[in-house]
């Protein structure tokens, strides 16, 4: 089941005249979390009529940011475990 933000993104893309398959691919396959859908909605509200290429570029940028955040959190957790081992030993 899709989130409200994902559904909102899909409807907004459809309402702006993009192909149905493209809208579904963007909203339900790639921008399917509240974080990514909200970021894409923000982009669409700022840019009035982006080309499909611009939408794809923005989608890739958002996904790249999300991946960087995930990696940062994983590294922070790994560092915390190492610090705990240094303090208390195995």
N, C-alpha and C positions, 0 to 999 in steps of 0.2 A: 504494500500500500504506500502510495506516495505521500509526502508531507504536503501541508497546505502551501508552503512556499514554492515547492516544485510544481504543484498544480497552477499556482498563480503565474509562475514563469512560463509554463506551457501555454496558458491562455493569453498571456501578454504577447508572446511570440506569434501565436496564431492570429491574434487581433491586429498585429502589424503586417500581416500578409505574407509571412514566411511559409514555405511548404510544410505540410503536416508532418511528413517523415522527418524533416530537419528539426522541427520543433520538438518532436518526441525524442529524437536522438540527443539533442542538447539538454532538455529538461529531465527526462527520465533515465537516461543512460549515463550522462556525464555530470550534470549539475543536480544530483539527486539527494543532496544533503541540505539542511537548512542553511549552513554556512555558505556553500557554493551557490545555491539558488539566490540567497539574499545578496551576495556580491554581484551576481549577474543582473538581478533586478535593479540594483543601484546603478549599474552601468547603463542599462536600458532606459532608466528614468533620466539620466544625464545626457545621453546621446539620442537624439530624436529619431534618426533613420539610418542606423548603421548597415553597411553592406554585409552580406553573409560572411565574407572573408574577415571582416572586422569582428564579427561575433565569434567566429572560430578562434581568432587570435586572442580575444579577451578570455574566452573559455580556457584556452591553454595556459594563459597567464594566471588565472585563478587557480587552476589545478596545480600548477607549478608552485604557487604560494602555499597551497594546502599541503603539498608533499614536503615542502621545506619546513613547515610548522611541525608536521608529524615527525620528521627526522630529528628536529631540534628536541622535541619532547623525549624521543627514544634515547638520544645521546645524554640528555639531562638525567634520565632514569639510570642509565648505565653508569654515569659518573657518580650518582648517589650511592649505588650499590658498591662501587669500588671504594668510595670514601668510607662507607660502613665497614667494609672488610679491613681497611687500614686502621680504623679506630678500634675495632673489636676482634680482629683476626677471623680466621675461618671458624 
